[in-house]
Amino acid sequence: MNQTLPIAEIRKTVLLLMGVSGSGKTTIAVELQRLLGWPYIDGDDLHPPANVAKMRSGHPLNDADRLPWLQAIAQWIDDRIAAGEPGIITCSNLKRAYRRITVGDRSGVTLVYLKGDERLIADRINQRQHQYMPGSLLRSQFETLEEPGSDERPIVVPVQGVVGETVALLLQQVAAAQAHP
């Protein structure tokens, strides 16, 4: 599979993988880390303890809860860019306002939207355990989701296929976007 992937064509960037819970952010990020060798962090690991407790109890976060988390994600991205290093980070980034914090006008960040329909995502969530996100909150995620607009220059990757196919498509789209900025 590696021979058909455009890995050598990918320039250093911070890949920010966004999407609802269950869209495959972590799975895709881990595979990208394996293929590219870039540092990866799960954005969920940057949540303050109060957010984790709230989500574990089945209550969705509000925007005030999310602000310190989004700022921590933005700081991680800024640190990578300042060091001139690539990276991979996952964050649901469901609202445009959140993406203004995490991506904003930063160059060196590639927004990747992992897009799937609610039924597919619900099936995935029902087959796994997540440390923070119970399946009961999926509906609230889709209600909150504001898909990125073309002005945000997202790479949109459908997630209905197997991981290898999704990663290959993602890398092809990143390489194409970098070749034609």
C-alpha positions, 0 to 999 in steps of 0.5 A, spaced: 500 500 500 505 504 501 508 504 494 501 508 491 501 513 497 504 520 495 508 520 502 514 523 499 510 529 496 507 531 503 510 537 505 510 539 513 504 541 515 500 540 522 494 536 520 488 537 524 483 532 523 476 534 525 469 531 525 464 528 530 465 523 535 466 516 531 468 519 525 475 515 525 479 521 527 483 517 532 484 511 528 486 515 522 491 519 526 494 513 528 495 510 521 497 517 519 503 517 524 505 510 522 506 512 515 508 519 516 512 519 522 510 525 525 508 527 532 501 526 534 496 528 540 489 526 541 486 533 542 481 529 547 487 529 552 488 536 552 481 537 555 481 540 562 478 535 568 472 538 569 470 537 561 472 530 562 467 529 568 462 532 565 462 528 558 463 522 562 456 523 566 453 524 559 452 531 559 454 535 552 460 541 553 457 548 552 462 553 549 465 556 555 467 549 557 470 548 550 474 555 550 480 552 554 480 546 551 480 549 544 486 554 546 490 548 548 489 545 541 491 552 538 497 552 543 499 545 541 499 547 533 502 554 534 508 550 538 509 545 532 509 551 527 514 555 531 518 549 531 518 548 524 515 541 525 509 537 522 504 534 527 497 531 527 492 533 532 485 531 533 479 535 535 471 535 533 472 542 531 464 542 530 463 549 529 466 555 525 467 559 531 471 553 534 475 553 528 477 560 528 480 559 535 484 552 532 486 554 525 484 561 524 489 564 519 495 560 521 499 558 515 502 551 516 495 548 518 491 543 514 484 542 516 481 535 514 474 534 515 472 526 516 465 526 514 460 521 515 453 520 515 449 519 522 447 512 521 454 510 519 457 513 525 452 511 530 453 504 528 461 505 529 460 508 536 455 502 538 461 497 537 466 501 541 468 504 548 470 511 548 473 514 554 469 521 554 464 520 549 458 516 550 454 514 544 448 518 547 451 524 545 452 523 538 445 526 536 448 533 540 454 533 535 450 532 529 446 538 531 452 542 533 456 540 527 457 546 522 461 543 516 467 547 514 465 552 508 470 552 502 473 559 505 476 554 510 479 550 505 478 544 508 480 537 505 473 533 506 474 525 506 468 521 506 469 515 512 465 510 509 471 506 507 476 502 510 482 505 514 487 504 508 482 507 503 480 513 507 488 514 509 490 514 502 484 519 499 486 523 505 494 523 503 492 524 495 488 530 497 493 533 502 498 532 496 494 535 491 492 541 495 499 543 497 501 542 489 495 547 488 495 552 494 
